[in-house]
Amino acid sequence: MADDRLIVALDVADALTGLNMAMRLGDAVSFYKIGLGMLTGGGLALANELKQDHGKRIFLDMKLFDISNTVEAAVRGLAQFDLDFLTVHGDPHVVRAAREGAAGKDLKILAVTVLTSLDRSDLDAGMIVAGAVPDIVVDRAARAFQAGADGVIASPQEAAAIRALPEAAGKLIVTPGVRPAGSATGDQKRVMTPGEALRQGADHIVVGRPINAAPDPAAAARAILADMP
């Protein structure tokens, strides 16, 4: 059984390419993330196929944000697919609506704190409240937990501080921005290695390009698994 703490992001163009990648990875990987980039390329169909036909766990990374009624309706529709994780933005009204939409299902609602591709200058450009990024992430995580989130998405650099929150007891921390030692950071600005992220308190790490772009994706996945405590 593969270690489901590793979630592989299928950041590819379409469902066929994603399915081919999953087949190449085989038993090395049991958990996949499918995001907005593949939504119009058959992403939901691929999610369902990997879940129902291949027994994989699925993280649907939609980062939903809208008025409460719309979020609730969208989550209610997505929850019918019997998937595992779904992301929404961490604003309390969004989290509460998502929880309502997922009522009665096993779908875990994960709240996005601050995207791992953003730093303080990006937040300034977006007129986001002043303060250090880690402090904002931890505050947003606490508010999301209070609103009913099953977990949060955060940089591994903030994982330990989030794990220390009283509100984080029994909650999930899922960390993108994870890169094996020596690999390119790409557009991520707050990164750690897989082992470091887990030791900081993450429950799951998300890795995309270092696996998808590798000559041997299964070998790349196994190397990451070997670095995990």
N, C-alpha and C positions, 0 to 999 in steps of 0.2 A: 504493500500500500504506500503510495507516494505521500510525502509530507505536505499536508494542505496548508501549512503556514506560508508556503510559497504560492503566490498568485501570479500567473503569467498574463500580462496584458497583450491581448491579440490586437495590437495597433496596426492592422493591415487594411487593405483597401476594401475587401469584400469577403463574403461568407465562404466562398470556395477557397480563397487563399488562407483564411483563418482555419478552416477544416483541415487543409493540407498541413498547416503548421502543427495543429493538435495531433494529427496522425504521426508526424515526424517525432513529436515529443513523447507520444505513447504513454507508457506507464510511469515515466519520470515525473509527470505533472498531473495533478488531480483537480486543480482549481484554476479557472480562467476568468479574466476580466474582459468584458466587451463594452466598448464605449460609444460615444456619439459619432466618432469618425466612421464607424461601420454601420450606423443605424440605417442609412439609405442603401447600404450594400448587402442587406439580408442579415443584419446583426441579430434581430430577435429570432429569426428562423435558426440561425446557427446556435444561439443560446439554448433553444429548445432541443435541438438535435444533440448537442453535447451533453445536455442534462439527461434527456430521456433515453437516448440510444447508446450513450457511452459512459453513463454514470458519473459524469464530471460535476463538480460544484461550479456555480456561475455567479459572478459578481457583475451586475449590470450597472455601469457607471454613467448615469444620465445627468447627474448634478441638477436635478429639477429645481426650478425657482419660478414661482408665480403666485397669484392670489390663492388663498386657502382652498376654495372650492375646486379650482383647477388642479392643484397638486393632489388633493384627495382623490379626485376622479382618475387622474393619470396613474397614481399608485394602485388604486383598486384594479384598474385594467392590467397593469404589469404584474400584480400579485397573482393573477390567474395562471401565470406561466410556471409557477412552482420553482422559482429561482431562489438564490440564497441571500445575496446582498444587493441593495439598491442605494445609490447615493442621491442625497438632496442637499441643497445649500443649508448651512447651519443656523439660519435665522429661525428663532423659536416658532414663529407662526407657520413656517414651512414644515418644520419637524413635526409639530402637532398634527398638521393636516395629513402628512405622510403616514403617521402612526394610525390615524383613523382609516386611511385607505388600505392599510395592510392588516387591519383587524381580522383576527381569525386565521391568519396565514403565518407560515414560518419565516416569511421574508424579513430579513434584518434591515432596518433603516440606519444608514450611516450618514452622518452629517459632515459636510465639508467645512473645515475651519478657514484656513487661508491656503490657496493653491500653492503647491511647492515650487511652482515656476515664478512666484512673485517675491519681491523683496520690498524694503521700505519705500524706495523710489516709486515702485509700481503702485503701492497703496496711496502715496501722496498724489500721484496722477489721477487716481480714482476717487480722491477726496475722502478717503477712509480715515477714521479717527486716528489722532496722533498716538504715538507710543511705539515701543519696541515690538517687532513682529512676534517673537515668542510669547510676550504677554498677551497680545491680542488673540493669538491662537488658543492659549489656555483659557482665557475668558470666554471665547466663543464655544470651546468644548464644554465648559461647565454649564453654560446656558443651554446648549443642545441636549446635554444629559438631563437637565432639569425639565426640558420640554418633552422628554421621552425617547430620545435617540438610543438605539441599541449599541451604537459605537460612533467613532469619529474617524475621519480621514485627516491625517496630519503628517507633517515632516517628521522623520525620525529624530531630528534635533529637538523637537518639543515633546517626544513620547514620554520621557521620564517625568516631566512636569505634569503632563496630563494624567499619567498613571498615579501620581501622588494625590490627585484631587479626591476628596471624599465621594464626590458624585460618580467617580470612575469605577467604583467597586462593581465587579461583575459585567463591566462594559468592554467592548472591543476597541482596540486601536489598530488601524490599518494604515501602513505607511508606504506611500509612493516615494519617489526621490531616493530610491535605493539603487546603488551601483556597486558592482564587484570592484575590488581594489584594482586600480590601473585602468579602468574603463572610462570612456568619455562621459561627461556629465550632461551633454546635450543642452536642452533648454531648462533643465532643473538647476535651481540655485541653492537649495538646502538639502544636501545629500549625506548619506552614510553608507557603509558597506552592510550587507545582509546581517552578518553576525552582530555588528554594532547596534543596528536597529532593534533586533530582538532583545539584546541585553538592556536596551534603554526602556523596554516595556511594551514593544509592539507585539500584537498577536499574529498579525499577518504582514508580509512584505509584498509589494507589487513591483515586478520587474518586467520591462518590455523589451526595448531595443537590444540590450546586451544578450538576450536570448534570441529574439526574432532575427537579428542581423548576423548572428553567429554562423560560421560555415557548418557547424554541427550543433543545432539548437539543443538536442538532448544532452550532449556532453556539457554544454554551457549551463544548462539547468542543473545537472548533477554536480558541477563544480560549485554552484551557488548553494545547493543543498549541503555540500560538504563543509561550507563555511558557517552553517547555521548551528548554534549550540543546542 
